[in-house]
Amino acid sequence: MLSKKQSNKLPPVQFLGIVTGVVLVITLTGVAIARRNNSPSEETTLANKQERGNVKVETLPPPLALSSEAVQISPTTGSSSAVQVEQDNLQLAYNVPSSQNFNESKKLQAIVNELVQTAADKKLPTKPLSITLINTKTSEYGAYQQEKLRFPASVVKTFWLVYFYEKVQKGLLNEASFVTYINKMIKESDNNSASVIVDAITETQSGSDLTGEEYENWLNQRKQVNKYFQRAGYENINVNQKTFPITNIKLFEPKGADLKMRGNPEKPIRNKLSAKQTARLLYEIYSNQAVSVEQSQRMANLLTIDPQTRLTKKDDQDTEHFNPVRGFLSESLPSNIYFGAKAGWTSFTRNEAAYIATPDGKVGYILVVFGEDKAYAYDWKIFPKMSKMVYEKMTKATAK
């Protein structure tokens, strides 16, 4: 039996066990609190899981690979907090102030003339057709109605791509926050992702029926992307309207401010580009002039359609998802060539702007074809046929 004095003392082993247990409890409690404070909310976590489950994340090839981590963000949270700039006072200037002078070529013009005749022989209308062909090795060109402004469909996303990387270059947007969206906008021509990018680069949002000064401010923000290119000689273009439908916000057609900016519903103002302007932008990207050398190379990576994609998509009959190969310029070309492009397709237009180069680097050219008529939209053979004709003539000329 222990004495009173002895009963107040614990054996050393028991005392050490209690101390160890207390320390362990404190440590585990601290870890739990830290995890709770640093972890995303249940709503954010669910959103990220949904995002990752529905998005095929692209990993771009080195050395300019971008992070493939999907990031769930609101359209305006990509802006750098270190840079506070009022958009109204911001005059972003495209770093290529004027177009390069290309020389007319009788040989290239003969090729273009043959393409137009091919369309006519297939009973396709030639009035809604525009073509620009540039030999990037000689700076020569041939063209047909290349200055006619036409509805570009999703080809307009190439212009949003350049403006996006301008803002990244200036520190106004955080590229890492938009990797998934920019990939899906270009690789899959996804309108939902394109909507996020347009909101981010113009600091606007869709859906509201704005009036008065609030609408004028909104419209001025949207017009900034036009002014950016117009200051550099891209005259009369309109690239500030979203592509529809945007299913994630249930905008299946323009509504609110997006509808109001179109003006007269009988003659609505729509996005407008020419084949010449589109060819110019593609040339500036692939000659490493657009925004900067690094950003041009990033954009070229995004526009690249790799050989495996061209092989697997060539005969894909799925009409529910965008297919950049079947019915477009790369379908009829050898799988080993380099091909970078952006296509656009609606029920009344088929368009594509492409840069094509042979593996040996001896042949390089830009081909832009706009067919602004439902006859082109539903003809799945004309673009591949035209592209094959151009490729054979360009490579044959070099082989001599």
C-alpha positions as CSV (number, residue, x, y, z in Angstrom):
1,M,0.0,0.0,0.0
2,L,1.3,3.4,-1.1
3,S,1.8,6.3,1.3
4,K,0.1,9.6,0.6
5,K,3.4,11.2,-0.6
6,Q,4.0,8.3,-2.9
7,S,0.5,8.3,-4.3
8,N,1.0,11.8,-5.8
9,K,3.9,10.6,-7.9
10,L,3.7,8.7,-11.2
11,P,6.1,6.1,-12.2
12,P,8.6,7.5,-14.9
13,V,7.2,5.2,-17.6
14,Q,3.6,6.2,-17.0
15,F,4.5,9.9,-16.9
16,L,6.4,9.6,-20.2
17,G,3.4,7.9,-21.8
18,I,1.0,10.7,-20.8
19,V,3.3,13.4,-22.0
20,T,3.8,11.6,-25.3
21,G,0.0,11.2,-25.7
22,V,-0.6,14.9,-25.0
23,V,2.0,16.0,-27.6
24,L,0.5,13.6,-30.2
25,V,-3.0,15.0,-29.6
26,I,-1.8,18.6,-30.0
27,T,0.1,17.7,-33.2
28,L,-2.8,15.9,-34.8
29,T,-5.2,18.7,-33.9
30,G,-2.9,21.3,-35.5
31,V,-2.6,19.3,-38.6
32,A,-6.4,18.9,-38.9
33,I,-6.8,22.7,-38.5
34,A,-4.2,23.4,-41.1
35,R,-5.8,21.1,-43.6
36,R,-9.2,22.6,-43.0
37,N,-7.9,26.1,-43.5
38,N,-5.9,25.3,-46.6
39,S,-8.3,23.0,-48.3
40,P,-10.8,24.2,-50.9
41,S,-14.5,24.4,-50.0
42,E,-16.8,21.5,-50.8
43,E,-18.3,23.5,-53.7
44,T,-14.8,24.2,-55.2
45,T,-13.7,20.6,-54.8
46,L,-16.8,19.3,-56.5
47,A,-16.3,21.8,-59.3
48,N,-12.7,20.7,-59.8
49,K,-13.8,17.0,-59.8
50,Q,-16.5,17.8,-62.4
51,E,-14.0,19.8,-64.5
52,R,-11.4,17.1,-64.5
53,G,-14.0,14.5,-65.3
54,N,-15.4,16.3,-68.3
55,V,-12.2,17.8,-69.8
56,K,-9.6,16.1,-71.8
57,V,-6.6,18.1,-70.7
58,E,-4.0,18.7,-73.4
59,T,-0.3,18.5,-72.7
60,L,1.6,20.5,-75.2
61,P,5.0,19.3,-76.5
62,P,8.3,20.6,-75.1
63,P,10.1,22.9,-75.0
64,L,7.2,25.2,-74.6
65,A,4.9,22.8,-72.7
66,L,2.3,24.5,-70.6
67,S,0.9,23.2,-67.3
68,S,-1.9,20.7,-67.9
69,E,-3.4,21.2,-64.5
70,A,-7.1,22.1,-64.8
71,V,-8.0,25.2,-62.7
72,Q,-11.6,26.1,-61.8
73,I,-11.8,29.9,-61.9
74,S,-14.3,32.7,-62.5
75,P,-13.7,34.6,-65.7
76,T,-12.2,37.6,-64.0
77,T,-9.9,36.1,-61.4
78,G,-7.1,35.6,-63.8
79,S,-6.0,39.2,-63.6
80,S,-2.8,39.9,-61.8
81,S,-3.4,41.7,-58.5
82,A,0.0,43.4,-58.9
83,V,-1.2,45.3,-61.9
84,Q,-4.2,47.6,-61.5
85,V,-5.1,49.0,-64.9
86,E,-8.4,50.6,-66.0
87,Q,-9.3,49.0,-69.3
88,D,-10.8,52.3,-70.6
89,N,-7.4,54.0,-70.3
90,L,-5.4,51.0,-71.5
91,Q,-4.2,51.2,-75.1
92,L,-2.7,47.8,-75.8
93,A,-0.8,48.0,-79.1
94,Y,-0.2,44.9,-81.3
95,N,3.6,44.8,-81.8
96,V,3.3,44.2,-85.6
97,P,2.1,47.7,-86.7
98,S,1.6,46.8,-90.4
99,S,1.4,43.9,-92.7
100,Q,4.4,42.5,-94.5
101,N,4.5,43.3,-98.2
102,F,3.9,40.1,-100.2
103,N,4.6,40.0,-103.9
104,E,2.1,38.8,-106.4
105,S,2.9,35.5,-108.0
106,K,1.6,34.3,-111.4
107,K,2.3,30.7,-110.4
108,L,0.4,31.0,-107.1
109,Q,-2.4,32.9,-108.7
110,A,-2.8,30.1,-111.3
111,I,-3.2,27.6,-108.4
112,V,-5.8,29.8,-106.8
113,N,-7.6,30.2,-110.1
114,E,-7.7,26.4,-110.4
115,L,-9.2,26.1,-106.9
116,V,-12.0,28.5,-107.8
117,Q,-12.7,26.6,-111.1
118,T,-12.8,23.4,-109.1
119,A,-15.5,24.8,-106.9
120,A,-17.4,26.1,-109.9
121,D,-17.1,22.7,-111.6
122,K,-18.8,21.1,-108.5
123,K,-21.6,23.6,-108.9
124,L,-20.6,25.5,-105.7
125,P,-21.1,29.3,-105.8
126,T,-17.9,31.3,-106.2
127,K,-19.3,34.6,-105.0
128,P,-19.2,33.6,-101.3
129,L,-15.7,32.1,-101.7
130,S,-12.4,33.7,-100.5
131,I,-8.9,32.3,-100.8
132,T,-5.4,33.5,-99.8
133,L,-2.3,31.4,-100.6
134,I,1.1,32.6,-99.3
135,N,4.4,30.9,-100.0
136,T,6.2,31.6,-96.7
137,K,9.6,30.8,-98.3
138,T,9.3,33.4,-101.0
139,S,6.8,35.9,-99.6
140,E,4.7,35.5,-102.7
141,Y,0.9,35.2,-102.8
142,G,-2.1,34.4,-105.0
143,A,-5.7,35.3,-104.0
144,Y,-9.4,35.3,-104.8
145,Q,-11.6,37.9,-103.1
146,Q,-9.2,37.9,-100.2
147,E,-10.2,41.4,-98.9
148,K,-13.9,40.6,-98.7
149,L,-15.0,40.7,-95.0
150,R,-16.8,37.5,-94.1
151,F,-18.3,35.7,-91.1
152,P,-15.3,33.7,-89.8
153,A,-17.2,31.3,-87.4
154,S,-14.6,29.8,-85.0
155,V,-11.6,31.1,-86.9
156,V,-12.1,34.2,-84.9
157,K,-10.7,32.3,-81.9
158,T,-7.2,32.7,-83.4
159,F,-7.6,36.5,-82.8
160,W,-8.7,35.9,-79.2
161,L,-5.7,33.7,-78.7
162,V,-3.3,36.5,-79.7
163,Y,-5.1,39.1,-77.6
164,F,-5.0,36.7,-74.6
165,Y,-1.2,36.2,-74.9
166,E,-0.8,40.0,-75.3
167,K,-2.4,40.3,-71.8
168,V,-0.3,37.5,-70.5
169,Q,2.8,39.2,-71.8
170,K,1.8,42.5,-70.1
171,G,1.2,40.7,-66.8
172,L,-2.6,41.5,-67.0
173,L,-3.6,37.8,-67.0
174,N,-2.2,34.7,-65.3
175,E,-1.7,32.1,-68.0
176,A,-1.7,29.2,-65.6
177,S,-5.2,29.9,-64.6
178,F,-6.5,29.6,-68.1
179,V,-4.6,26.6,-69.5
180,T,-7.6,24.3,-69.8
181,Y,-9.8,26.9,-71.3
182,I,-7.3,28.1,-73.9
183,N,-6.5,24.5,-74.9
184,K,-10.2,23.6,-75.3
185,M,-11.0,26.8,-77.2
186,I,-8.3,26.1,-79.8
187,K,-8.0,22.3,-79.8
188,E,-11.7,21.5,-79.5
189,S,-13.2,24.8,-80.6
190,D,-15.2,24.7,-77.4
191,N,-17.6,27.7,-77.1
192,N,-17.9,27.4,-73.4
193,S,-14.2,27.8,-72.9
194,A,-14.1,30.6,-75.6
195,S,-16.7,32.4,-73.6
196,V,-14.5,32.4,-70.5
197,I,-11.5,33.7,-72.5
198,V,-13.6,36.5,-74.1
199,D,-14.8,37.5,-70.6
200,A,-11.3,37.5,-69.3
201,I,-9.6,39.5,-72.1
202,T,-12.4,42.1,-72.3
203,E,-13.4,42.1,-68.6
204,T,-17.1,41.6,-69.4
205,Q,-19.7,39.0,-68.8
206,S,-22.7,37.8,-70.8
207,G,-26.3,37.3,-69.9
208,S,-27.4,40.7,-68.5
209,D,-29.7,43.1,-70.3
210,L,-27.7,46.3,-69.7
211,T,-28.8,49.9,-70.4
212,G,-27.4,53.4,-70.4
213,E,-23.9,54.1,-69.1
214,E,-23.5,50.5,-67.9
215,Y,-24.1,49.1,-71.4
216,E,-21.8,51.7,-73.0
217,N,-19.0,50.8,-70.6
218,W,-19.6,47.1,-71.4
219,L,-19.6,47.7,-75.1
220,N,-16.4,49.8,-74.9
221,Q,-14.7,46.9,-73.1
222,R,-15.7,44.5,-75.8
223,K,-14.5,46.9,-78.5
224,Q,-11.0,47.0,-77.1
225,V,-10.1,43.7,-78.8
226,N,-11.2,45.3,-82.2
227,K,-9.1,48.4,-81.6
228,Y,-6.1,46.3,-80.6
229,F,-5.9,44.9,-84.2
230,Q,-7.3,47.9,-86.0
231,R,-4.5,50.1,-84.7
232,A,-2.1,47.7,-86.5
233,G,-3.8,47.9,-89.9
234,Y,-6.5,45.2,-89.5
235,E,-9.1,47.5,-91.0
236,N,-12.8,47.2,-90.3
237,I,-12.6,43.8,-88.6
238,N,-15.0,42.8,-86.0
239,V,-13.8,40.1,-83.5
240,N,-15.7,41.1,-80.3
241,Q,-18.7,38.8,-80.4
242,K,-18.9,35.4,-78.8
243,T,-19.5,32.2,-80.7
244,F,-22.7,30.4,-79.8
245,P,-24.2,28.3,-78.3
246,I,-22.6,28.6,-74.9
247,T,-24.3,25.7,-73.1
248,N,-22.7,26.0,-69.6
249,I,-24.5,29.3,-69.0
250,K,-27.5,28.3,-71.1
251,L,-27.0,30.9,-73.8
252,F,-28.0,29.1,-77.0
253,E,-28.1,32.4,-78.9
254,P,-27.2,36.0,-78.1
255,K,-29.2,37.6,-75.3
256,G,-29.0,40.8,-73.3
257,A,-26.0,42.9,-74.1
258,D,-24.7,40.3,-76.5
259,L,-27.9,40.7,-78.6
260,K,-28.1,44.4,-78.2
261,M,-24.6,45.0,-79.6
262,R,-25.7,43.3,-82.9
263,G,-28.0,46.2,-83.7
264,N,-30.7,45.8,-86.3
265,P,-31.9,42.1,-86.0
266,E,-32.7,42.1,-89.7
267,K,-29.2,43.1,-90.6
268,P,-27.2,42.2,-87.5
269,I,-23.6,43.2,-86.9
270,R,-21.5,40.1,-86.7
271,N,-17.9,39.1,-86.5
272,K,-16.1,39.9,-89.8
273,L,-12.7,38.9,-91.1
274,S,-11.1,38.7,-94.5
275,A,-9.0,35.8,-95.8
276,K,-6.1,38.3,-96.2
277,Q,-6.3,39.4,-92.6
278,T,-6.5,35.9,-91.3
279,A,-3.5,34.8,-93.4
280,R,-1.6,37.8,-92.1
281,L,-2.2,36.9,-88.5
282,L,-1.2,33.3,-89.1
283,Y,2.0,34.4,-90.9
284,E,2.9,36.6,-87.9
285,I,2.4,33.8,-85.5
286,Y,4.5,31.3,-87.4
287,S,7.2,33.9,-88.1
288,N,7.5,34.5,-84.4
289,Q,6.3,38.1,-84.6
290,A,3.0,38.0,-82.8
291,V,3.3,39.5,-79.3
292,S,6.8,38.0,-78.8
293,V,8.9,35.0,-79.9
294,E,8.0,33.0,-76.9
295,Q,4.2,33.8,-77.1
296,S,4.2,33.1,-80.8
297,Q,5.7,29.7,-80.2
298,R,3.1,28.9,-77.6
299,M,0.3,29.9,-80.0
300,A,1.9,27.8,-82.8
301,N,1.9,24.8,-80.4
302,L,-1.7,25.3,-79.6
303,L,-2.7,25.5,-83.3
304,T,-0.7,22.3,-84.1
305,I,-2.8,19.3,-85.2
306,D,-0.6,16.3,-84.6
307,P,-0.3,13.3,-87.0
308,Q,-2.1,11.0,-84.6
309,T,-5.1,13.3,-84.4
310,R,-5.2,13.6,-88.2
311,L,-5.1,9.8,-88.6
312,T,-7.8,9.1,-85.9
313,K,-10.1,12.0,-86.9
314,K,-9.9,11.5,-90.7
315,D,-12.8,9.0,-90.9
316,D,-14.6,10.0,-87.7
317,Q,-18.3,10.3,-88.4
318,D,-19.2,11.8,-85.0
319,T,-21.2,15.0,-85.7
320,E,-21.7,15.8,-82.1
321,H,-18.1,16.9,-81.5
322,F,-15.8,19.3,-83.3
323,N,-13.6,17.5,-85.8
324,P,-10.7,19.6,-87.2
325,V,-9.8,17.0,-89.8
326,R,-12.7,15.4,-91.6
327,G,-14.0,17.8,-94.3
328,F,-11.1,20.2,-93.7
329,L,-7.7,21.0,-95.2
330,S,-5.6,18.4,-93.4
331,E,-7.8,15.3,-94.3
332,S,-6.1,14.8,-97.7
333,L,-2.5,15.5,-96.7
334,P,0.3,13.1,-95.8
335,S,0.4,12.4,-92.1
336,N,4.1,13.3,-91.7
337,I,3.8,17.0,-92.7
338,Y,3.5,19.8,-90.2
339,F,0.0,21.2,-90.0
340,G,-1.2,24.0,-87.8
341,A,-4.7,25.5,-88.2
342,K,-8.0,26.8,-86.9
343,A,-11.2,25.8,-88.6
344,G,-14.7,27.1,-88.3
345,W,-18.0,25.5,-89.3
346,T,-21.7,26.4,-89.0
347,S,-24.8,25.6,-90.9
348,F,-24.0,28.3,-93.4
349,T,-20.2,28.5,-93.6
350,R,-17.0,26.4,-93.7
351,N,-13.7,28.2,-93.1
352,E,-10.1,27.3,-92.3
353,A,-6.8,29.0,-91.9
354,A,-3.7,26.7,-92.1
355,Y,0.0,26.7,-92.1
356,I,1.5,23.7,-93.9
357,A,5.2,22.6,-94.1
358,T,7.1,19.6,-95.3
359,P,9.3,17.6,-92.9
360,D,12.5,18.7,-94.8
361,G,11.5,22.4,-94.4
362,K,11.7,23.1,-98.2
363,V,8.0,23.8,-98.6
364,G,6.0,26.1,-96.3
365,Y,2.8,27.9,-97.1
366,I,-0.4,29.4,-95.7
367,L,-3.8,28.5,-97.1
368,V,-6.9,30.3,-96.0
369,V,-10.3,29.3,-97.5
370,F,-13.6,30.9,-96.5
371,G,-16.8,29.4,-97.9
372,E,-19.6,31.6,-96.6
373,D,-22.6,29.6,-97.9
374,K,-24.5,26.5,-96.8
375,A,-23.3,24.8,-100.0
376,Y,-19.8,24.8,-98.5
377,A,-21.0,24.0,-95.0
378,Y,-22.5,20.7,-96.2
379,D,-19.8,19.7,-98.7
380,W,-17.3,17.5,-97.0
381,K,-15.1,16.9,-100.0
382,I,-14.3,20.4,-101.4
383,F,-11.8,21.6,-98.8
384,P,-9.8,18.3,-98.8
385,K,-9.8,18.4,-102.6
386,M,-8.5,22.0,-102.7
387,S,-5.9,21.3,-100.1
388,K,-4.5,18.2,-102.0
389,M,-4.3,20.2,-105.2
390,V,-2.3,23.0,-103.5
391,Y,0.0,20.6,-101.7
392,E,0.8,18.7,-104.9
393,K,1.6,21.8,-106.8
394,M,3.6,23.4,-104.1
395,T,5.8,20.3,-103.5
396,K,6.1,19.6,-107.3
397,A,7.4,23.1,-107.9
398,T,10.0,22.7,-105.2
399,A,11.1,19.3,-106.4
400,K,12.1,20.7,-109.8
